[in-house]
Amino acid sequence: MLALALAAILLLWAAVLLAFAGPLAARWREPVLRHPVLVIESDDWGAGPLAQADALARLSTLLQHIRDHSGRPAVMTLGLILEVPDGPRIAATHCAEYHALPLADPRFDAVRAAIQSGIRAGVFAPQLHGQCHYWPPALLAAARDTPAVRDWLTAPEPASTEDLPSPLQSRWVDASSLPSRALTPAAIQQAIATEAADYQALFGSAPQVAVATTFVWNDAVEAAWAQAGIEAIITPGRRATCRNAAGQPGCVDATMLAGERSLAGPSFLVRDVYFEPALGHAPQRLADGLRARTRQGRACLVETHRFNFLQAPDASLTALEAGLREALASCPDLRFAAPLELAHAMRNHDPAWVEIRLKPRLAAWRARLDEIPRFRRLSQLSGLALPLALLGGRA
């Protein structure tokens, strides 16, 4: 009877493992990093409010004074927007035509200079966020029926896209009405070719890392990015392809882990720690995220937005500095890195970055299991949690 009971338990465990074989195997294949890695990811910079110049200069100074054990300064990515509406010109057409105010305009000289200064100092890593933080035809269509959008579109000063209704901030769908409508692949390809060329004209090299506005994009966008030279795509671990009837990102058609590859070729990275000091996030949130990702053998990509450093600059800078110093104190061997560097290391299985020893890989794999939907619950109910715990981890 004891043998039968044992056999039944083993069969049950095998059934649970088989049911989750795909996600379990994917997390085993996902590279395990040898050291804690931290990247501060910040979106929406570039064309927009002129106050960005001062905010960027202050951020650069702060980041240069915080260094990892190798002496490298903290790195913040800048998700760059290359144009905002030219309000007076649009107003002159009564919102019948869209006109752009590009980042190359002399009004943005101080903003561009602050970006370039931070790049030279090694603390800013530019990324392509989009030509604009919206789809212009959708904005014009919405402006016909929505006075607030019309006022925003025709404002005399460079606009802050954070003030747009959230659905309209998605670039790669037409969200002028909900649920959103898909753009044609030809329109997407042409738009990305244009923004990649404009990016290169501004910064002297083609963009290599891209992050979709509001994390809404699709296969056609990935293919066009790949054609434009993009090597890494920043994701939240899943891909939304529409704005649903409620205006929320929806139509999720894919999930991804760090180091996996798009069908078009670029590598995926996952940004899933959120740190918005202006919304009340405490510095400990950043350090806690780093510790959790380090246990999983993953890099900690921290999402923070421009609005923090424009709406509450002093408090946000103080919180960022405190969070970075707490991260260094909790993980003394922490490495600051840029996403492209991380993507290359994972793709090439660089032994200076990627763990090859069995025991650390097994520990990281066990730490990743809780995130698999329903696996933890079933492993506890079946008793599988016990042997996993005996291996030294948690299920």
C-alpha positions as CSV (number, residue, x, y, z in Angstrom):
1,M,0.0,0.0,0.0
2,L,2.9,2.4,0.8
3,A,4.4,1.7,-2.6
4,L,1.1,2.4,-4.3
5,A,0.7,5.6,-2.4
6,L,4.2,6.7,-3.3
7,A,3.6,5.8,-6.9
8,A,0.4,7.8,-6.9
9,I,2.1,10.8,-5.4
10,L,4.9,10.6,-8.0
11,L,2.4,10.4,-10.8
12,L,0.6,13.4,-9.4
13,W,3.8,15.4,-9.3
14,A,4.7,14.3,-12.8
15,A,1.2,15.4,-14.0
16,V,1.7,18.9,-12.4
17,L,5.2,19.2,-13.9
18,L,3.9,18.1,-17.3
19,A,1.0,20.5,-17.2
20,F,3.4,23.4,-16.6
21,A,6.2,22.1,-18.8
22,G,6.2,25.0,-21.2
23,P,6.6,27.9,-18.6
24,L,8.9,25.8,-16.4
25,A,11.2,25.1,-19.4
26,A,11.1,28.7,-20.5
27,R,12.3,29.9,-17.1
28,W,15.1,27.3,-17.2
29,R,16.2,28.6,-20.6
30,E,16.1,32.2,-19.5
31,P,19.6,33.4,-18.8
32,V,20.7,33.7,-15.2
33,L,22.8,36.7,-14.4
34,R,25.9,36.3,-12.3
35,H,25.6,39.7,-10.6
36,P,22.8,42.1,-9.6
37,V,22.1,44.5,-12.5
38,L,20.2,47.7,-12.3
39,V,18.9,50.0,-15.1
40,I,16.8,53.1,-14.5
41,E,14.4,53.3,-17.5
42,S,12.7,56.7,-18.1
43,D,10.3,57.5,-20.9
44,D,8.8,60.6,-22.7
45,W,11.9,62.8,-22.9
46,G,12.8,64.9,-26.0
47,A,10.3,67.1,-27.7
48,G,8.0,68.7,-25.1
49,P,8.2,71.2,-22.2
50,L,11.4,73.3,-22.3
51,A,11.8,72.8,-18.5
52,Q,13.2,69.4,-19.4
53,A,16.6,70.9,-20.0
54,D,17.1,71.8,-16.3
55,A,15.6,68.4,-15.2
56,L,18.0,66.5,-17.4
57,A,21.0,68.5,-16.2
58,R,20.1,67.8,-12.6
59,L,19.5,64.1,-13.3
60,S,22.9,63.9,-15.0
61,T,24.7,65.4,-12.1
62,L,23.0,63.1,-9.6
63,L,23.7,59.9,-11.6
64,Q,27.4,60.8,-12.1
65,H,27.8,60.9,-8.3
66,I,26.4,57.4,-7.7
67,R,28.8,54.7,-8.9
68,D,28.9,50.9,-8.6
69,H,31.8,48.8,-7.3
70,S,33.6,49.1,-10.6
71,G,33.3,52.9,-10.6
72,R,30.6,53.1,-13.3
73,P,28.0,55.7,-12.8
74,A,24.3,54.9,-12.6
75,V,22.6,54.7,-16.0
76,M,19.2,56.1,-17.0
77,T,17.7,55.3,-20.3
78,L,15.9,58.1,-22.1
79,G,12.9,57.0,-24.1
80,L,13.0,59.8,-26.7
81,I,10.1,61.5,-28.5
82,L,11.1,63.3,-31.6
83,E,8.2,65.8,-32.1
84,V,5.2,67.4,-30.6
85,P,2.4,69.3,-32.3
86,D,3.1,72.8,-33.7
87,G,0.1,74.3,-32.0
88,P,-0.1,77.6,-33.8
89,R,0.2,76.1,-37.3
90,I,-2.4,73.5,-36.5
91,A,-4.7,76.1,-35.1
92,A,-4.4,78.1,-38.3
93,T,-5.9,75.1,-40.2
94,H,-8.7,74.7,-37.6
95,C,-7.3,71.3,-36.8
96,A,-7.7,70.1,-40.4
97,E,-4.0,69.5,-40.8
98,Y,-1.3,68.2,-38.5
99,H,2.0,70.0,-38.3
100,A,5.0,68.9,-36.2
101,L,7.4,70.8,-34.0
102,P,10.5,68.6,-34.2
103,L,13.2,68.0,-31.6
104,A,15.6,69.5,-34.1
105,D,13.9,72.9,-33.7
106,P,16.1,75.6,-32.2
107,R,13.6,76.0,-29.3
108,F,14.8,72.6,-28.1
109,D,18.6,73.5,-28.3
110,A,19.0,73.4,-24.5
111,V,17.1,70.1,-24.2
112,R,19.2,68.4,-26.9
113,A,22.4,69.8,-25.3
114,A,21.4,68.3,-21.9
115,I,20.7,64.9,-23.5
116,Q,24.0,64.9,-25.3
117,S,25.9,66.0,-22.2
118,G,24.5,63.1,-20.3
119,I,25.3,60.7,-23.1
120,R,28.9,61.8,-23.1
121,A,29.1,61.4,-19.3
122,G,27.9,57.8,-19.7
123,V,24.7,58.3,-17.6
124,F,22.1,58.6,-20.3
125,A,21.3,55.8,-22.8
126,P,19.0,57.0,-25.5
127,Q,16.2,54.8,-26.8
128,L,13.6,55.2,-29.5
129,H,10.2,55.8,-28.0
130,G,8.6,57.2,-31.1
131,Q,8.4,60.1,-33.5
132,C,5.6,61.3,-31.4
133,H,3.6,59.9,-28.4
134,Y,0.4,59.5,-30.5
135,W,-0.8,58.7,-34.0
136,P,-1.4,62.1,-35.6
137,P,-4.4,61.2,-37.7
138,A,-6.1,59.8,-34.6
139,L,-5.4,62.9,-32.7
140,L,-6.9,65.1,-35.4
141,A,-10.0,62.8,-35.5
142,A,-10.4,63.0,-31.7
143,A,-10.0,66.8,-31.8
144,R,-13.1,67.2,-33.9
145,D,-15.3,65.9,-31.1
146,T,-13.3,66.6,-27.9
147,P,-12.5,70.2,-27.0
148,A,-9.8,69.2,-24.5
149,V,-7.9,67.4,-27.2
150,R,-8.4,70.3,-29.6
151,D,-7.1,72.7,-27.0
152,W,-4.0,70.5,-26.4
153,L,-3.3,70.1,-30.1
154,T,-3.4,73.9,-30.7
155,A,-1.5,75.0,-27.6
156,P,1.0,77.8,-28.3
157,E,3.8,76.2,-26.2
158,P,5.4,72.8,-26.7
159,A,3.0,70.2,-25.4
160,S,3.3,67.7,-22.6
161,T,1.9,64.4,-23.9
162,E,1.2,63.2,-20.4
163,D,-1.9,65.5,-20.5
164,L,-3.5,63.6,-23.4
165,P,-6.2,61.0,-22.7
166,S,-4.3,57.7,-22.1
167,P,-5.7,55.8,-25.2
168,L,-4.5,58.6,-27.5
169,Q,-0.9,58.3,-26.2
170,S,-0.6,54.9,-28.0
171,R,1.3,55.4,-31.2
172,W,0.7,52.1,-33.0
173,V,-3.1,52.0,-33.0
174,D,-5.8,54.4,-34.0
175,A,-7.6,55.1,-30.7
176,S,-9.6,58.1,-31.8
177,S,-12.6,55.8,-31.0
178,L,-12.7,52.7,-28.9
179,P,-12.0,49.9,-29.2
180,S,-9.0,51.0,-31.2
181,R,-8.4,50.1,-34.9
182,A,-5.2,48.6,-36.2
183,L,-2.9,50.5,-38.5
184,T,-1.8,49.1,-41.8
185,P,1.6,47.4,-41.9
186,A,2.6,49.8,-44.7
187,A,1.8,52.8,-42.5
188,I,3.7,51.4,-39.6
189,Q,6.8,50.6,-41.7
190,Q,6.8,54.1,-43.3
191,A,6.4,55.8,-39.9
192,I,9.3,53.8,-38.3
193,A,11.6,54.3,-41.2
194,T,11.0,58.1,-40.8
195,E,11.5,58.2,-37.1
196,A,14.7,56.0,-37.3
197,A,16.1,58.4,-39.9
198,D,15.2,61.4,-37.8
199,Y,16.8,59.8,-34.7
200,Q,20.0,59.1,-36.6
201,A,20.1,62.7,-37.9
202,L,19.8,64.0,-34.3
203,F,22.1,61.6,-32.5
204,G,24.6,60.4,-35.2
205,S,23.7,56.7,-35.1
206,A,20.7,54.6,-35.8
207,P,18.5,53.6,-32.8
208,Q,19.3,50.2,-31.4
209,V,16.7,49.9,-28.5
210,A,13.0,50.7,-28.8
211,V,10.2,50.9,-26.4
212,A,6.6,51.3,-27.6
213,T,4.5,54.1,-26.2
214,T,2.1,52.7,-23.6
215,F,3.4,49.2,-24.4
216,V,1.0,48.8,-27.2
217,W,2.6,47.3,-30.4
218,N,2.4,44.3,-32.7
219,D,4.3,42.0,-35.1
220,A,4.3,44.7,-37.8
221,V,6.0,47.1,-35.5
222,E,8.6,44.6,-34.5
223,A,9.4,43.8,-38.1
224,A,9.7,47.5,-39.0
225,W,11.9,48.1,-35.9
226,A,14.2,45.2,-37.0
227,Q,14.5,46.7,-40.5
228,A,15.5,50.0,-38.9
229,G,18.3,48.3,-37.0
230,I,16.7,47.8,-33.6
231,E,18.4,45.1,-31.6
232,A,16.5,45.1,-28.3
233,I,12.9,45.8,-27.4
234,I,11.9,46.9,-23.9
235,T,8.7,45.2,-22.8
236,P,6.6,44.7,-19.6
237,G,6.7,40.9,-20.2
238,R,3.7,40.8,-22.4
239,R,2.5,42.5,-25.6
240,A,-0.8,44.4,-25.8
241,T,-1.9,45.1,-29.4
242,C,-5.0,47.3,-28.9
243,R,-6.9,49.7,-26.7
244,N,-10.0,47.9,-25.6
245,A,-13.5,49.4,-25.2
246,A,-12.6,50.7,-21.8
247,G,-9.5,52.4,-23.2
248,Q,-7.1,50.0,-21.5
249,P,-4.2,48.2,-23.2
250,G,-5.7,44.9,-24.3
251,C,-5.6,42.2,-27.0
252,V,-2.6,40.6,-25.3
253,D,-1.2,38.1,-27.9
254,A,2.2,37.2,-26.5
255,T,4.3,37.0,-23.3
256,M,8.0,37.1,-23.2
257,L,11.0,36.6,-20.8
258,A,14.3,38.4,-20.9
259,G,16.6,37.2,-23.6
260,E,13.9,35.7,-25.8
261,R,13.9,36.8,-29.4
262,S,11.2,38.4,-31.5
263,L,10.3,36.5,-34.7
264,A,11.7,39.6,-36.4
265,G,15.1,39.1,-34.6
266,P,15.5,41.7,-31.8
267,S,15.9,40.5,-28.2
268,F,13.3,41.2,-25.6
269,L,14.1,42.7,-22.2
270,V,11.6,43.0,-19.4
271,R,10.9,46.1,-17.4
272,D,8.6,45.3,-14.5
273,V,9.6,47.3,-11.5
274,Y,7.7,50.6,-11.2
275,F,9.1,53.6,-9.4
276,E,7.2,56.9,-9.7
277,P,8.2,59.1,-6.8
278,A,5.6,61.8,-7.7
279,L,2.9,59.1,-7.1
280,G,4.2,58.4,-3.6
281,H,6.6,55.5,-4.4
282,A,9.2,55.3,-1.6
283,P,12.9,54.7,-2.3
284,Q,12.7,51.3,-0.7
285,R,10.5,50.2,-3.7
286,L,13.5,50.4,-6.0
287,A,15.8,48.5,-3.7
288,D,13.1,45.8,-3.0
289,G,12.7,45.3,-6.7
290,L,16.4,44.9,-7.2
291,R,16.6,42.2,-4.4
292,A,13.7,40.3,-5.8
293,R,15.1,40.3,-9.4
294,T,18.6,39.4,-8.1
295,R,17.1,36.3,-6.4
296,Q,15.6,35.4,-9.8
297,G,18.9,35.9,-11.6
298,R,17.4,38.8,-13.5
299,A,18.3,42.4,-14.3
300,C,16.2,44.9,-12.5
301,L,14.8,47.4,-15.1
302,V,13.0,50.2,-13.2
303,E,10.3,52.2,-15.0
304,T,10.1,55.9,-14.1
305,H,8.7,58.7,-16.2
306,R,9.5,62.3,-17.1
307,F,6.6,63.7,-15.2
308,N,8.3,62.9,-11.9
309,F,11.1,65.2,-12.6
310,L,9.0,68.0,-14.0
311,Q,6.0,67.9,-11.6
312,A,7.9,67.2,-8.3
313,P,11.6,67.6,-9.2
314,D,13.1,68.0,-5.8
315,A,11.3,65.2,-4.1
316,S,11.7,62.9,-7.1
317,L,15.5,63.5,-7.3
318,T,15.8,62.9,-3.6
319,A,13.8,59.7,-3.8
320,L,15.8,58.5,-6.8
321,E,19.1,59.1,-5.1
322,A,18.0,57.4,-1.9
323,G,16.7,54.4,-3.8
324,L,20.0,54.0,-5.7
325,R,22.1,54.3,-2.6
326,E,19.9,51.8,-0.8
327,A,20.3,49.5,-3.8
328,L,24.0,49.7,-3.6
329,A,24.0,49.1,0.2
330,S,21.8,46.0,-0.2
331,C,23.8,44.6,-3.2
332,P,27.4,45.8,-3.0
333,D,28.3,43.9,-6.2
334,L,25.7,45.7,-8.1
335,R,26.4,46.6,-11.7
336,F,24.9,49.6,-13.6
337,A,24.3,48.8,-17.2
338,A,22.6,50.0,-20.4
339,P,20.0,47.7,-22.0
340,L,21.8,47.2,-25.2
341,E,24.9,46.0,-23.3
342,L,22.7,43.6,-21.3
343,A,20.9,42.3,-24.4
344,H,24.3,41.6,-26.1
345,A,25.6,39.8,-23.1
346,M,22.5,37.6,-22.8
347,R,22.4,36.8,-26.5
348,N,26.1,35.9,-26.6
349,H,26.0,34.0,-23.2
350,D,28.9,36.2,-22.1
351,P,30.4,34.3,-19.1
352,A,31.2,37.6,-17.4
353,W,27.5,38.2,-17.2
354,V,25.7,35.0,-17.6
355,E,25.8,32.1,-15.0
356,I,26.7,28.7,-16.3
357,R,27.1,26.8,-12.9
358,L,24.2,24.5,-12.1
359,K,23.6,25.4,-8.5
360,P,23.1,29.2,-9.0
361,R,21.0,28.5,-12.1
362,L,18.8,26.1,-10.1
363,A,18.4,28.6,-7.3
364,A,17.3,31.3,-9.7
365,W,14.9,28.9,-11.5
366,R,13.2,28.0,-8.3
367,A,12.8,31.7,-7.4
368,R,11.0,32.2,-10.7
369,L,8.4,29.6,-10.1
370,D,6.0,31.6,-8.0
371,E,5.2,33.9,-11.0
372,I,3.8,31.1,-13.1
373,P,0.0,31.4,-12.8
374,R,-1.6,28.6,-10.6
375,F,1.7,26.7,-10.3
376,R,2.4,27.6,-6.7
377,R,-1.1,26.7,-5.6
378,L,-1.1,23.3,-7.4
379,S,2.4,22.5,-6.2
380,Q,1.2,23.1,-2.6
381,L,-2.0,21.1,-3.0
382,S,-0.1,18.2,-4.6
383,G,2.8,18.2,-2.1
384,L,5.3,19.0,-4.9
385,A,6.3,22.1,-2.9
386,L,8.0,19.9,-0.4
387,P,10.7,18.4,-2.6
388,L,11.2,21.8,-4.3
389,A,11.8,23.3,-0.8
390,L,14.1,20.4,0.1
391,L,16.2,21.4,-2.9
392,G,16.8,24.7,-1.1
393,G,14.2,26.9,-2.8
394,R,10.6,27.9,-2.5
395,A,7.6,26.9,-4.6
